[in-house]
Amino acid sequence: MTPIDSPAYQSFMEQTAEFVARVNAAIVNPILALLFAAALLYFLWGGFVFIISAGNDQARAEGRQHMLWGVIGMVVMVSVFALLNIGLNTFGVNSADPQMLPQQLPIN
């Protein structure tokens, strides 16, 4: 029997996978969603500035820059989300399991 086949190692790996899935579901995914929402608001603000500044070329350029950086931020957040899921799936961590969502912690 190799050390990898031992029940203690298997238990450790299951607990580690569960911990990583819970951290991903409770911390990482909400932070990514919040950052994506911020990038979307930045994009929308840029669009608003671009539209209301029809006569001012400098303000239109500023609005265009806001929209560009908003799109870049959204692309980065989607890419990070995809890379995290690829990494989790590579190591067999099932982060889509509803049981991995944060539960109410028992108070001792």
C-alpha positions in Angstrom: 0.0 0.0 0.0 1.4 3.3 -1.0 1.0 6.5 1.1 -1.4 7.9 -1.5 -3.7 4.9 -1.1 -3.9 5.2 2.6 -7.3 6.2 4.1 -5.7 9.1 6.0 -4.4 10.6 2.8 -7.7 10.2 1.0 -9.5 11.8 3.9 -7.1 14.7 3.9 -7.6 15.2 0.1 -11.4 15.2 0.5 -11.3 17.7 3.3 -8.9 19.9 1.3 -11.1 19.8 -1.8 -14.2 20.7 0.4 -12.3 23.6 2.0 -11.2 24.9 -1.4 -14.7 24.6 -2.8 -16.2 26.4 0.2 -13.6 29.3 0.0 -14.3 29.5 -3.7 -18.1 29.6 -3.2 -18.1 31.9 -0.2 -15.2 34.3 -0.8 -13.7 34.2 -4.3 -16.9 34.1 -6.5 -18.6 37.0 -4.6 -15.5 39.1 -4.9 -15.3 38.4 -8.6 -19.0 39.3 -9.0 -18.5 42.5 -7.1 -15.5 43.5 -9.2 -17.4 42.6 -12.4 -20.3 44.8 -11.3 -17.8 47.7 -10.6 -16.4 47.3 -14.1 -19.9 47.3 -15.5 -20.8 50.5 -13.6 -17.6 52.1 -14.8 -18.5 51.2 -18.4 -22.0 52.5 -18.0 -20.7 55.7 -16.5 -18.4 56.1 -19.4 -21.3 55.6 -21.8 -23.3 58.2 -20.0 -20.5 60.7 -20.1 -19.9 59.9 -23.8 -23.6 60.5 -24.6 -24.2 63.7 -22.6 -21.0 65.3 -23.8 -21.9 65.4 -27.5 -20.4 68.8 -28.1 -17.2 68.5 -26.0 -14.6 66.3 -27.6 -12.4 66.1 -24.5 -15.3 64.9 -22.4 -16.2 62.4 -25.1 -12.7 61.1 -25.1 -12.8 60.7 -21.3 -16.1 58.8 -21.6 -14.6 56.6 -24.3 -11.6 55.8 -22.0 -14.0 54.9 -19.2 -15.9 52.5 -21.5 -12.6 51.0 -22.7 -11.3 50.4 -19.2 -14.7 49.1 -18.1 -14.7 46.5 -20.9 -11.1 45.5 -20.1 -12.1 45.1 -16.4 -15.1 42.9 -17.4 -12.9 40.7 -19.7 -10.3 40.3 -16.9 -13.0 39.2 -14.4 -14.5 36.7 -16.8 -11.0 35.4 -17.6 -10.1 35.0 -13.9 -13.4 33.2 -13.3 -12.8 30.8 -16.2 -9.2 30.1 -15.1 -10.3 29.4 -11.6 -12.9 27.0 -12.7 -10.5 25.3 -15.1 -8.0 24.9 -12.2 -10.7 23.6 -9.8 -12.0 21.1 -12.4 -8.5 20.0 -13.1 -8.0 19.0 -9.5 -11.4 17.6 -9.1 -12.9 20.2 -6.9 -16.6 20.4 -7.4 -17.4 24.0 -6.8 -20.9 23.8 -8.3 -22.1 21.5 -5.6 -24.9 23.3 -3.7 -23.7 21.7 -0.5 -20.5 23.8 -0.8 -22.4 27.0 -0.3 -21.8 28.6 3.0 -24.0 27.3 5.7 -24.8 28.9 9.1 -21.8 28.2 11.3 -22.5 26.6 14.6 -21.8 28.9 17.5 -20.0 27.1 20.4 
